[in-house]
Amino acid sequence: MSLSRNHILNLLAVAVFGLFLWWAEGHLSGYQVQIINLIAINTILALGLNLIYGFGGMFSLGHAGFMAIGAYTCALLILPPLQKKMIFILQPLRWPFSVLQAPFLAAVLLGGAIAAIFAVLIGIPILRLGGDYLGIATMGFAEIVRVVANNIPSITNGALGLKGIPSYANLWWNYGFLFVGLYAMIRLVNSNYGNALKAIRDDEMAAKAMGIDVFRYKIEAFAMGSFLAGVGGALQASFITTIDPKMYMFTLTFNVLMMVVAGGLGSITGTCIASAVITILLEWLRIVESPMTLGPIHIPGIPGMRMVIFSLALIFIILFRREGIMGMRELTWDDIFGYLGRFKGHE
């Protein structure tokens, strides 16, 4: 009965959220709708990194590289051939990219798939490393992707980037991908596969002794997390309609890592909450980078100050609440009803 109730409540929650999205499209400002879209995209990115780091125990700093792969793949597939000729002014776009065009859904999924293929190719040699060494290796991969994108103008248009990307990524596409990814990840981490992955994270040697193929599980988790990064990058490219190599620097990975750590490593609920809160704060704190006048006092704008504030916030989280908002806990309907029952009992 509890399981049936939870399924019904989940469907009702999705329906209510769908009504909210429908209402938001017609009643909220363009800027507010943009923030709601960014929450969905950032949550997809954070879920991918949480699968790699929070559930798999692999300290990866290469998320920006996989995002770039997904973004450029999707953009090249959805741009019309005529527009590609107009954009590529340094060198003509190479065949077959010059004539290829695909539907948005196929382009996003292919962007994620290409990112996953690259994850497998680099994961085979570098996932034998551990800890900080793995983080440095994946960060190096992300930097390689950025530099290569900057130096192959016949495919990526070099430093000029890609402009005028069709804006298909609206609220329905972004949250549709988010809900599908969220459902798949919940089923994954609560399955036997997820239990084995968490066992590897907690004690790799013990997992090997139990007969778990540690390397295969790591490669698969790394590829699935990178797939989500590629999907998030593809949606982001279509949403902002312009991309260039400078977008995919380490600071982008840092933003996603901050969401995962703040929410709680190994907590899907925490990742969703932290992604929403941090995305909103990153927008609201732009005010600290703008000049302000408080009576006779004039405070000049300081570019990058919001990232300084978030860096300090991350330090405080690590020092005083290392487990993040949720730790490794999840918020479930059973927990909510249990809390309500205890609250009524106290009354």
RALINPE-V760354 format. One record per backbone hydrogen bond with DSSP energy under -0.5 kcal/mol. CO is the residue of the C=O (numbers start at 1). NH is the residue of the N-H. E is the energy in kcal/mol with one decimal. If there is no record, write none. Layout:
BEGIN
CO/NH/E, CO/NH/E
END
This chain:
BEGIN
1/5/-2.6, 2/6/-2.3, 3/7/-2.0, 4/8/-2.1, 5/9/-2.5, 6/10/-2.3, 7/11/-2.2, 8/12/-2.3, 9/13/-2.5, 10/14/-2.3, 11/15/-2.3, 12/16/-2.7, 13/17/-2.4, 14/18/-2.3, 15/19/-2.1, 16/20/-2.0, 17/21/-2.3, 18/22/-2.2, 19/23/-2.4, 20/24/-2.9, 21/25/-2.0, 22/26/-0.9, 23/26/-0.5, 23/27/-1.6, 24/28/-1.9, 29/33/-2.4, 30/34/-2.0, 31/35/-1.8, 32/36/-2.0, 33/37/-2.2, 34/38/-2.3, 35/39/-2.0, 36/40/-1.5, 37/41/-2.1, 38/42/-2.8, 39/43/-2.1, 40/44/-1.9, 41/45/-2.1, 42/46/-2.6, 43/47/-2.5, 44/48/-1.8, 45/49/-1.9, 46/50/-2.5, 47/51/-2.0, 48/52/-1.5, 49/53/-3.3, 49/54/-0.6, 50/55/-2.3, 51/56/-0.8, 52/58/-2.3, 53/57/-1.0, 57/59/-0.7, 58/60/-1.3, 62/65/-0.7, 62/66/-1.4, 63/67/-2.3, 64/68/-2.3, 65/69/-1.9, 66/70/-2.2, 67/71/-2.7, 68/72/-2.7, 69/73/-2.1, 70/74/-2.3, 71/75/-2.6, 72/76/-2.4, 73/77/-1.3, 74/78/-1.9, 75/79/-1.7, 77/102/-2.5, 80/84/-1.9, 81/85/-1.7, 82/86/-1.3, 83/87/-2.1, 84/88/-2.3, 87/89/-1.5, 94/98/-1.4, 96/99/-1.4, 96/100/-1.5, 103/107/-2.4, 104/108/-2.6, 105/109/-2.3, 106/110/-2.5, 107/111/-2.1, 108/112/-2.1, 109/113/-2.3, 110/114/-2.8, 111/115/-1.8, 112/116/-2.1, 113/117/-2.2, 114/118/-2.2, 115/119/-1.9, 116/120/-2.0, 117/121/-2.3, 118/122/-2.5, 119/123/-2.0, 120/124/-1.9, 121/125/-0.5, 122/126/-2.0, 123/127/-2.3, 125/128/-0.5, 126/129/-1.8, 130/133/-1.2, 130/134/-0.5, 131/135/-1.6, 132/136/-2.5, 133/137/-2.2, 134/138/-2.6, 135/139/-2.1, 136/140/-2.2, 137/141/-1.8, 138/142/-2.2, 139/143/-2.0, 140/144/-2.2, 141/145/-2.4, 142/146/-2.0, 143/147/-2.5, 144/148/-2.9, 145/149/-2.5, 146/150/-1.4, 147/151/-0.8, 148/151/-1.1, 148/152/-0.5, 150/159/-0.5, 152/155/-2.2, 152/156/-2.6, 152/157/-0.5, 153/157/-0.7, 154/94/-2.2, 157/160/-1.2, 158/161/-1.2, 162/243/-2.1, 166/168/-1.6, 168/170/-1.6, 170/174/-2.6, 171/175/-2.4, 172/176/-1.7, 173/177/-2.5, 174/178/-1.9, 175/179/-2.6, 176/180/-2.1, 177/181/-2.6, 178/182/-2.9, 179/183/-2.5, 180/184/-2.5, 181/185/-2.3, 182/186/-2.3, 183/187/-2.3, 184/188/-2.0, 185/189/-2.7, 186/190/-1.4, 188/191/-1.4, 188/194/-1.1, 191/195/-2.1, 192/196/-2.3, 193/197/-2.3, 194/198/-2.5, 195/199/-1.8, 196/200/-2.0, 197/201/-2.0, 198/202/-2.2, 199/203/-2.5, 203/207/-2.1, 204/208/-2.2, 205/209/-2.1, 206/210/-1.4, 207/212/-2.1, 208/211/-1.8, 212/214/-1.7, 213/217/-2.1, 214/218/-2.3, 215/219/-2.4, 216/220/-2.4, 217/221/-2.5, 218/222/-2.7, 219/223/-2.3, 220/224/-2.5, 221/225/-2.6, 222/226/-2.0, 223/227/-2.1, 224/228/-1.8, 225/229/-1.6, 226/230/-2.7, 227/231/-2.4, 228/232/-2.7, 229/233/-2.5, 230/234/-2.2, 231/235/-2.5, 232/236/-2.4, 233/237/-2.3, 234/238/-1.9, 235/239/-2.0, 236/240/-2.7, 237/241/-1.3, 241/164/-0.6, 241/165/-2.2, 243/162/-2.3, 244/247/-1.8, 245/248/-1.4, 246/249/-0.6, 249/252/-1.6, 249/253/-0.8, 250/254/-2.5, 251/255/-2.1, 252/256/-1.7, 253/257/-2.8, 254/258/-2.4, 255/259/-1.5, 256/260/-1.9, 257/261/-2.7, 258/262/-2.5, 259/263/-1.9, 260/264/-2.0, 262/325/-3.0, 263/326/-2.4, 264/267/-1.8, 267/271/-1.7, 268/272/-2.1, 269/273/-2.4, 270/274/-2.9, 271/275/-2.3, 272/276/-1.8, 273/277/-2.5, 274/278/-2.9, 275/279/-2.0, 276/280/-1.9, 277/281/-2.5, 278/282/-2.7, 279/283/-1.2, 280/284/-2.6, 281/285/-2.8, 283/286/-1.3, 284/287/-1.3, 285/288/-1.4, 286/289/-1.4, 287/290/-1.2, 288/302/-0.8, 292/294/-0.5, 292/299/-3.7, 293/295/-0.7, 294/297/-1.9, 296/298/-0.5, 297/294/-2.9, 297/299/-0.5, 298/300/-0.6, 299/292/-2.9, 301/303/-0.6, 302/305/-1.9, 304/307/-0.5, 304/308/-1.4, 305/309/-2.3, 306/310/-2.1, 307/311/-2.2, 308/312/-2.3, 309/313/-2.1, 310/314/-2.3, 311/315/-1.9, 312/316/-2.3, 313/317/-2.3, 314/318/-2.3, 315/319/-2.2, 316/320/-3.0, 316/321/-0.5, 317/321/-2.3, 321/324/-1.8, 323/327/-0.8, 326/329/-2.1, 330/332/-0.7, 332/336/-2.0, 333/337/-2.7, 334/338/-2.3, 335/339/-2.4, 336/340/-2.4, 337/341/-2.3, 338/342/-2.1, 339/343/-2.5, 340/344/-2.3, 341/345/-1.8, 342/346/-1.7, 343/347/-1.2
END
